[in-house]
Amino acid sequence: MSKVRDRIEDFKDAVRHSALSLGYNESKLAAIMAKFIIHAPRQRSPFTRAALKTMESIGALEQFMLKHRKDYVDLHRTTEQERDSIEQEVSAFIKACQAQIDVLKNSINDDEANSKGWLGIRTDYSNADTIAHKHGVVLILSERLHSVTSQFDKLRAIRFQDTINRATPRRKLKRIVNSEPADASNSNNLELREPNELQPEPLTVQQQLLDDETRALQVELTNLLDAVQQTETKMVEMSALNHLMSTHVLQQAQQIEQLYDQAVEATKNVELGNKEISKAIQRNSGSRTFLLLFIVLLTFSVLFLDWYN
């Protein structure tokens, strides 16, 4: 048995000489060989880059919420203005992420429109899997953003509930304080009615004006407190409705994804049906040809037997 000889080095030398003869220098040849050894990273598509950027934005939003969660919920750590600024930043983050997701959806719709032919029939069937993958990516991003917004809705509900709890005892206390002086004044008037009949002391105009202003301020503050409490209650209801609406939007996105899967499956079934119909047509034409040949041969056989007899 002959000994096997390693010719790899000879092959490398031959390739090197061929490259040098074609005008490649040593540095360019070394760079080309390095590219074969260490592959360059694959360039990502614009959709993939935008999706990764959106995911990074949602992650940054979640980190921001975790960082400022105690500052937003705890009433003794920050002021109302600081909590309002945190809420505005989170709302701006959410709007930016939703805008990026809408851009991705529009790009998918454009791809679907471009992949259809003149009569609305899909011409590029290999692109259907890519579009389905993009729909899945958008659905994952929507679910991630929905989970983050639901967490912030819970924090907002806690804040509004604390505000209502702080405002309700104050309102009750003011009503009690307002009722006690009235009862005391009524009792004093009843007790002092008889002495006043003997020694009447008319109130001055200044005291009457002060009493009227005090009553007007009490009524105005009570009405203002009622309006604030109603506004806070409406804000809590709006937050709950916003969370409910986002939940329904997520359910609709899942239903749309299911409908898209069913449409893709129906398209595949139609394609299989067309193939089976074409096969049946071919079988039918083949059977007709065979039957025609059989009749012709039978006719010639009968004529030949008749001639032979």
Disulfide bonds with the S-S distance in Angstrom:
none
